[in-house]
Amino acid sequence: MPPQLAHDHSERITRARLALDGLSVGDAFGNRFFTSPANVESLVASRAIPTAPWYYTDDTVMALGILEVLDDCGRIDQNRLATVFAHRYQAQPDRGYGGTAQRILREIGQGTPWRTASTTMFSGTGSKGNGGAMRVAPLGAYFADDVVKLVQQARTSAEVTHGHPDGQAGAIAVALAAAWAWNNGERIMSSSRRELLEFVVEHTPDGETRMGVAKALSLPGHASVQLAVSALGNGHQLIASDTVPFALWCAARHLDDFVEAMWTTVSGLGDRDTTCAIAGGIVALASGRHSLPDEWLRSREMLK
């Protein structure tokens, strides 16, 4: 029997697709700035728009997988999501997957139960990487009306590949920010930066990622990107606590301006495709589709 979808399923999917567009454009934009430090600093300082095409990474591929499962099931079916992730990896293994993700997805594709593949990483502690967070903005959009269900579904989506609670907390934090952005997009004010981060801190489970978002909340309003990076990280460790706080700080700083959010985020360097993907998915929900430049959408390769 097919799953019973919510009466407003099509509306939920429409806003999830908006998050996906913001995420994928951010991912592809950030991915174009992996060059020598001197070159990238010059490119960012001059706001040089990267040459098309902009190729997206595993961030977008896995977000497409989440959207596929949500569209079919109206929720995260973990067995289905694991299969979708593994199939998409097998079809395009050169999308920049990290070593841990490659190992997990190969094992799932070879028949290992996802729970076994996920929880045996790192001597049984599971991954606390940023992969659960980078792909989850569409889920936050889909469940924007129900915080309890959103938290449960975000954790469920991350658990397929991230057995560590903090890897799951990263996904929860980003999904919460995406939901807040959708629900408050029409009333973005100067106080919104604090409100978004306060909402995320309130509902994110205790751990390093939550502490990082709380630290982002404590930064002064005039803080520079360099100060934010020194306090929060920029994703160079590839873990949730080193990635999510900075990406949320960037998104919260420019909720009404997608372009400015992307330039701010990429200037932090680090795991710039992932930080831009996270910030992009959130800001698109707050500022609307019109905030995504047509040129940037055309430059991003076609989603598939």
N, C-alpha and C positions, 0 to 999 in steps of 0.2 A: 504494500500500500504506500503510495507516495506521501511524503510529509505534508502536514497541514500548515500552510503558510499564513502569516499574519495578514489581516484584511488590508493593511497598508504596505504590503511587501514591496510593491513596485515603487512607492515613494521612498522607502528605506534604501532600496537598491540604487535609486537615482542619486541620493546623497552619498551613498558609499562610492559610487562611480566618480562623483566630484572629488572625494577624498583621494581616490586612486589617481585621478588626473594630477592633482597637486603633488601627491607622493612621487609619481613617476616622472613628472617634469623636474621636480627637485632632485631626484635620484640621477637622472640623465644630465642635468645641469652640473651638479656637483662632480659627477664622474669625469666631466671634461676638464676638470682642474687638477687632475693628477699629473703634475709635471714638476720640474725642478723648483725648489723653494724660491729662488730668485725670480724665475719666470712667473710663477703663480702669484707672487706678491705684486708683481708689476701688472699682471692681467687684472687682478682684483682691484688694485688702486685705480686703474684706468677704466674700470667697468667695461672691459672688452667682452662683448657677447661672443661666446664660443662659436666656432664654425660648425654648421650642421653637416651630417646628422649627429644627433646626440643619442648615444646608445645607453639604454638602461641596464641595470645590474640585477643580481639575485634579489635585491630589495623589492623591485617591481614584480619579478617573476613570482615570488612567494605571495605578494599582495594580490596578484591576479588569482592565485590559488585560493586564498581566503575568500575573495569575492565569488569565485566559482562555487564554492561550497555553500556560502550564504545564499546565493541566488537559487541553488537547487534545494537546499534544506531549511533555510530560514534560521539556522543555528550552526554551531560548529559541531560536526560529527567527526570525532578525532580519527577514527579509522579511515573515513573518506578523505579527510584532510591530509593524513600521512601518505595515502596513495597518490593523491593529486600532487603533493610536493615531490614525491619520488619520481613520478612520471615526468613532471616538468623539468626536474634536474636531469634525468636521463636524456631528454630531448635537447637540452641546452646546458651542458655541464660547464661551459666556458663563460658563464655570466658573472664570475667573480665570487663564487661561493667560498667561504672560509674552509679550512681543513677539517674542522670539527663537523660542520654542516655536511660536507662532502661524505665524510665517513658515515654519519647517521643516515643520510639519504640513500647511499649505496646499500647499506645494510637493510633498510626498509625495502628497497627495490629487489633485494635478493631473498626477501621473505621473512626477515627478522621482525618480530612484533615491534611496533614503534616505541612502546613503553620500555622494552628491553634496550633498544638502541639508544634511546634518550637518557635513561637513568644510569647507564653504565659508564657514561663519559666522566672523565676527570676522577677516576677511582671511586665512582659511584655517587659523587656529589651532583652530577649533572652540570650542564652548561649554564653559566650566568652571562652569556654573551648578549649582544645587542640585536640578534636576529629576530627575537620575538617582538621587539619594539618597532623595528624598522618597517614591518609589513602590516601593522595592525590598525592604522587610521581608518580604513574602510569599515572595519568592525565597530570601531567607536562611533562612526556615523550611523551605522545600521541600528545599534542599540542605544542611541542617544537619549531616548526617553525613559530609560530604566537603569539606574546606576547599579543596582544589585545584580541584575542580569548581565550588564556590561562587564562588571568585574569578574563574574564567574566565567563568562564566555571568553574574555581576554586571557584569563589564566588557562582556560581549556585550549585555546589556540596556540599558546606558547608552549604548553606542556609537551606537545608532540615532538618538539626538538630541544626543549630547554627544561631539564629536570630540576635545576636549581631554583629555589624560591625567588631569588633576586632577578634571575632571567625572566621569570614570570611577572615579577613586579614591574619590570621595565615595560612590558607589554600593557599591563594594567594602567600605568601612568600615562602612556601615550594615548591609549583608548579613551581615558578620562578627559585628557586635554582636547581630543578631537570632538568628543561629545559636548564639552563645554563650549567649544568654538561654534559648533552648529547651533546650539541653543541660545547663544548670546550674540550672534553675528550682527543682529540689527541694533545692538546697543553698545557697540564698542566705544569705550571712553578711555581717558587717561588712566583711570583706576583699574582697567580691565586686566593689565599685566598681573597685578597682585591677585585679583580675583581668580584668574585661571590657575595660577600656581597654588593658591590657597586651596582651591577645590581639589587639585591633584594630590596635594599633601594630605588632605583630610581623608581621602578614600584609598590611597595606595598603602599596601601592607608595609609594616616596619622592615627596615633593612637599609642597605647602602644606597640604593637608588632613591628611596624616599628621603633619606638624609641629604642627598645631593640636591633634590628639588627644593627642600627646605632651605638649603644654602643659597640656591638661586633666588629664592624669595627674599633673602636677607641682603642681597647685593643692592647698593644704592642705585637709584634710577638713572644716574648719569654714568654708570659703570661702562668702561670700554670693553670691546670684545676681548682684548688681551687680558684684562682683569678677570673677565668671566672664564676664559680658558684656564687661567692659572688657578682659579678657585674650583672650577667644575670639571675640567678636562675637556677634551674635544673628540673623544672616540678613538684615540690612538691605541688604547688598550683593548678595544673591540668588545668591551663588556658594558652591560646596561648602565651601571652606576657612573661610568666614565663618558657616556654618550647621551643618555636621555636628559639629564639636567641641563646641559648646554643647549641641546636642540629645543627644549621647551622654553628656556630663557630667550632664545632667538625668536621663536614663534610668538611668545607673549609680548615681546618688544615691538613687533610689527604685525599685529593681528589684522590690521586694515590695509596692508600693503604687501602683496605677495612678492613683488620684485625686490623691494627693500629687504624683506625677510631672507630672501635667497642670497643676496649680496652680503648681508651681515653674517649669515650662517657659514657660507663658504670661506669668508675671511678668517674664520677660526681654524681652517685647515683640518688636520686630523683625518678622521674617517668621513670625509666631506660628502661623499655620495649618500651615506646613511644619515648624517645629521641633516642634510638638505631634504632627504626623503621624509624624515620625521616632521621637520618644520613645515615642509610643503603641504603634506596631507592635512595638517592642522589649520594652517593659514587659509588654504583654499576654502575650507568649511566656514571660516569666519568672514572672509572677504568676498566670497562668491566666485562663480565661474568667470565673470567679466574681469576679475583681477589677474587671471592667467593670460599673459600676452599671447595673441594669436601666433606671432612669430616663434615663440618658445614652444607652443603646442605643435606647430608644424616641424620644428627642428627635432623634437623628440621622435624617435622611431615609432612606427605604428605598434600599438599594443596587440599582443596575440597570445 
